[in-house]
Amino acid sequence: YNIIADYNFIDGGYRGGSDMLIKDFTIVVESELKEKLPLYESNYKQAQDEQDIKDFGLNLAMIYLKLHEKDKALDILKELHLQYTESDCEFAQQCQNIITQIEKI
């Protein structure tokens, strides 16, 4: 799961302030992920801007994946896929590709 999560995490800490920043997602430790998780969950739920929804949603899914919470990651990815199937086919396809990769593991 780490390879999938590391590859798809969007370095967007600047969008949520310095408290959101995970400096290097590839080497982040589980305790830091758990500490930041509520911030990402909250920002995803409150996001109204389309780009924020995509970024926070994808990052939240990757954090769940890195914490080995595969089902939660898949739920968010499927939600994003459905939400953007018509309005942003490229992003929806990206979500579907990640879903397929996760389900193969």
CORVENWO-V672339 format. One line per field, one symbol per residue. ss: DSSP state (H for helix, E for strand, - for the rest). A space follows every 10 residues. Layout:
ss = ???
//
This chain:
ss = -HHHHHHH-- --HHHH-HHH ---------H HHHHHHHHHH HHHHHH---H HHHHHHHHHH HHHHHH---H HHHHHHHHHH HHHH----HH HHHHHHHHHH HHHH-
//
